[in-house]
């Protein structure tokens, strides 16, 4: 009985080892590549064919290599590029991809670390090629989206040609800036450019202001001249009517007309109260004072 216990223990341990080499679990977020004697033969829970859970393999002959089924991110190392205007820029990019063909991925790249290094080199090469055809202003703000779309297209084509078994989802530039050693000179040049632009806008505004003021002054002068002309015309017409009325009235009664003109003369000369006049006592000017309205 005592001799059978060690044998039973050995058999039990062997059975556990065989079971551990036979059964395995594939998480729904993973995809498993079954490798038989170093050659990948099939995929479990592949993209488009979900099948997670408890699985079996041939013990000691087949191995399981699991890869993430979700989107993966790579933070590419900073890359210094030279734009078409000969400005140097430091570009910091990141990539999102997924493993679309696990068998091809395993044959070409083996593991995620190798894949990360390979994809990073591929992306940096594409960035240098595509961004090198654009100016620094276009890279920083003007055409960044279009340049990134072109870069993504180039990376997708290179990945397909290299048979990496991946799908490039997105490529973005986190930061594109001048190197620290030239930032100060660039900022000074930008400041000078902005100051020149501000001076040009102020000069243009001043010119427009002068033109507006000159136009307003011209309009005022024309309006005043027109008003004076109309006033003189109206006054002349009124004087003509008055003269005609006076002539008609004076023609009817010459004595009254003479008396009226004398009253106007008295008002004009004596109305202020401080007028000194030196005249002969029998002057005709004061005849109405001596003889009344009927003076002749």
C-alpha positions in Angstrom: 0.0 0.0 0.0 2.8 2.4 0.9 4.6 1.6 -2.4 1.5 2.6 -4.4 1.2 6.1 -2.9 4.4 7.5 -4.6 3.3 5.9 -7.9 -0.2 7.4 -7.6 1.3 10.8 -6.8 3.5 10.7 -9.8 0.6 9.7 -12.0 -1.5 12.5 -10.6 1.3 15.1 -11.1 1.8 13.9 -14.6 -2.0 14.1 -15.3 -2.0 17.7 -14.0 1.0 18.6 -16.2 -0.7 17.0 -19.2 -4.0 18.9 -18.5 -2.1 22.2 -18.0 -0.4 21.7 -21.4 -3.7 20.7 -23.0 -6.3 23.3 -21.8 -6.0 27.1 -21.8 -8.3 30.1 -21.7 -8.5 32.8 -24.3 -9.8 36.2 -22.9 -12.3 38.0 -25.1 -9.8 40.9 -25.3 -7.0 38.6 -26.6 -6.4 36.5 -29.7 -4.3 33.4 -29.5 -1.9 32.0 -32.1 -1.3 28.2 -31.9 2.4 27.5 -32.7 3.2 23.9 -33.6 7.0 23.2 -33.5 7.7 26.8 -34.1 5.3 27.3 -37.0 2.0 29.2 -36.4 -0.9 27.0 -37.6 -4.2 28.6 -36.5 -5.7 31.5 -34.6 -8.4 31.4 -31.8 -10.7 34.4 -31.3 -9.3 36.1 -34.4 -10.7 39.5 -35.7 -14.1 38.9 -37.2 -14.3 35.4 -35.7 -14.9 35.8 -32.0 -14.5 32.5 -30.1 -13.1 33.2 -26.5 -13.2 30.7 -23.6 -11.7 27.4 -22.7 -9.7 25.8 -25.5 -7.5 22.7 -26.2 -4.2 22.1 -27.9 -1.8 19.2 -28.4 0.3 19.0 -25.2 4.0 19.5 -25.5 3.8 19.9 -29.3 1.7 23.1 -29.6 2.3 26.4 -27.7 0.0 29.4 -27.3 1.1 33.0 -28.0 -1.6 35.6 -27.1 -1.8 39.1 -28.5 -4.0 42.0 -27.6 -7.1 42.2 -29.8 -7.8 45.9 -28.8 -6.3 49.0 -30.4 -2.7 49.5 -29.4 -0.8 52.8 -29.1 2.8 53.7 -29.8 4.4 56.9 -28.6 7.0 57.5 -31.3 10.3 59.1 -30.2 10.8 62.7 -31.0 12.1 63.2 -34.5 13.8 66.3 -35.9 12.9 67.0 -39.5 13.8 69.8 -41.9 10.9 71.5 -43.6 11.0 72.7 -47.2 11.8 76.2 -46.0 14.9 74.8 -44.3 13.4 75.3 -40.8 14.2 72.5 -38.3 11.3 71.2 -36.3 10.9 68.7 -33.5 8.0 66.4 -34.2 6.4 64.2 -31.5 3.9 61.8 -32.9 1.8 58.8 -31.8 0.2 55.9 -33.7 -2.8 53.7 -33.0 -3.0 50.3 -34.7 -4.5 46.8 -34.2 -3.3 43.4 -35.1 -5.5 42.4 -38.1 -3.7 39.2 -39.2 -2.2 37.4 -36.1 -0.5 34.6 -38.2 1.3 37.2 -40.4 2.0 39.3 -37.4 3.7 36.4 -35.6 5.7 35.3 -38.6 7.0 38.8 -39.3 7.3 40.5 -35.9 6.9 37.8 -33.2 6.1 40.1 -30.3 4.7 43.5 -29.5 8.1 45.0 -28.6 9.5 44.2 -32.0 6.4 45.4 -33.6 6.6 48.7 -31.7 10.2 49.3 -32.8 9.4 48.4 -36.4 6.3 50.6 -36.6 8.0 53.5 -35.0 10.9 53.4 -37.5 8.3 53.2 -40.3 6.3 56.1 -39.0 9.3 58.3 -38.5 10.6 57.6 -42.0 7.2 58.6 -43.5 7.0 61.7 -41.4 10.4 62.8 -42.6 9.4 62.1 -46.2 6.0 63.8 -46.2 6.7 66.7 -43.8 9.9 67.5 -45.7 7.8 68.7 -48.6 5.9 71.3 -46.6 6.9 74.6 -44.9 7.2 74.9 -41.2 4.1 77.1 -41.1 2.0 74.4 -42.9 3.3 71.7 -40.6 2.6 73.7 -37.4 -0.9 74.9 -38.3 -1.7 75.5 -42.0 -2.0 72.0 -43.5 -1.4 69.6 -40.6 -4.5 67.5 -41.2 -3.8 67.0 -44.9 -0.1 66.2 -44.2 -1.1 63.6 -41.5 -3.6 62.0 -43.9 -0.9 61.7 -46.5 1.5 60.3 -43.8 -1.1 57.7 -42.8 -1.6 56.6 -46.4 2.1 56.2 -46.8 2.5 54.2 -43.6 -0.5 51.9 -44.5 1.1 51.2 -47.9 4.5 50.4 -46.3 3.0 48.2 -43.7 1.1 46.2 -46.3 4.2 45.9 -48.4 6.2 44.7 -45.4 3.4 42.1 -44.6 3.3 43.2 -40.9 -0.3 41.9 -40.3 -1.4 45.2 -38.7 -4.0 47.9 -39.5 -3.0 51.5 -39.0 -6.0 53.3 -37.4 -4.6 56.8 -36.8 -1.5 58.9 -36.8 -1.3 62.2 -34.9 1.3 64.8 -34.1 1.2 65.7 -30.4 3.7 68.5 -30.9 5.5 70.2 -33.7 7.8 72.9 -32.5 11.2 74.6 -33.2 14.2 73.2 -31.4 15.0 75.1 -28.1 18.2 76.6 -29.6 16.3 78.5 -32.3 13.0 79.2 -30.6 14.1 82.7 -29.4 15.2 83.9 -32.8 12.0 82.5 -34.4 9.9 84.3 -31.7 11.7 87.6 -32.3 11.2 87.3 -36.1 7.5 86.5 -35.5 7.2 89.5 -33.2 8.8 91.8 -35.7 6.5 90.5 -38.4 3.4 91.1 -36.2 4.7 94.6 -35.4 5.1 95.4 -39.1 1.6 94.0 -39.8 0.2 96.2 -37.0 1.9 99.3 -38.3 0.6 98.6 -41.8 -3.0 98.2 -40.5 -2.7 101.4 -38.4 -1.4 103.3 -41.4 -4.2 102.0 -43.6 -6.7 102.9 -40.9 -5.2 106.4 -40.6 -5.5 106.9 -44.4 -9.1 105.7 -44.4 -9.8 108.1 -41.5 -8.4 111.1 -43.5 -10.4 110.1 -46.5 -13.6 109.9 -44.5 -12.9 113.3 -42.8 -12.1 114.9 -46.2 -15.3 113.4 -47.7 -17.3 114.7 -44.7 -15.8 118.2 -45.0 -16.5 118.3 -48.7 -20.1 117.2 -48.1 -20.5 119.9 -45.4 -19.0 122.6 -47.7 -21.4 121.6 -50.5 -24.4 121.5 -48.2 -23.6 125.0 -46.7 -23.0 126.4 -50.2 -26.2 125.0 -51.4 -28.1 126.3 -48.4 -26.5 129.8 -48.8 -27.5 129.8 -52.5 -31.0 128.8 -51.6 -31.1 131.5 -48.8 -29.9 134.2 -51.1 -32.3 133.2 -53.8 -35.2 133.2 -51.3 -34.0 136.5 -49.8 -33.7 138.1 -53.3 -37.2 136.9 -54.1 -38.5 138.3 -50.9 -36.8 141.6 -51.5 -38.2 141.8 -54.9 -41.7 141.2 -53.6 -41.2 143.8 -50.9 -39.9 146.3 -53.3 -42.8 145.7 -55.7 -45.2 146.1 -52.8 -43.5 149.3 -51.6 -43.5 150.7 -55.2 -47.2 149.9 -55.6 -48.0 151.5 -52.2 -45.7 154.5 -52.7 -47.3 155.1 -56.2 -50.7 155.3 -54.6 -49.7 157.8 -51.9 -46.4 159.6 -52.5 -46.8 161.7 -49.3 -47.2 158.6 -47.2 -44.2 157.1 -48.9 -42.0 160.1 -48.0 -43.2 160.0 -44.5 -42.5 156.3 -44.1 -39.0 156.6 -45.5 -38.3 159.5 -43.1 -39.5 157.4 -40.1 -37.2 154.6 -41.2 -34.3 157.1 -41.4 -35.2 158.4 -37.9 -35.2 154.9 -36.5 -31.9 154.0 -38.1 -30.1 157.2 -37.0 -31.8 158.0 -33.6 -32.9 154.6 -32.4 -29.7 153.9 -30.4 -30.1 157.0 -28.3 -26.4 158.0 -28.4 -26.3 159.6 -31.9 -24.9 163.1 -32.3 -26.1 165.0 -35.4 -25.0 168.5 -36.6 -27.6 169.9 -38.9 -29.1 173.2 -39.9 -32.3 174.0 -37.9 -34.3 174.3 -41.0 -33.0 171.0 -42.5 -35.6 169.0 -44.4 -34.5 166.0 -42.4 -36.6 167.1 -39.4 -39.5 168.6 -41.3 -41.9 166.1 -39.9 -40.9 167.1 -36.4 -41.9 170.7 -37.1 -45.0 170.3 -39.4 -46.3 166.8 -38.7 -47.3 164.1 -41.2 -48.6 166.6 -43.7 -45.3 168.4 -44.1 -44.2 168.9 -47.7 
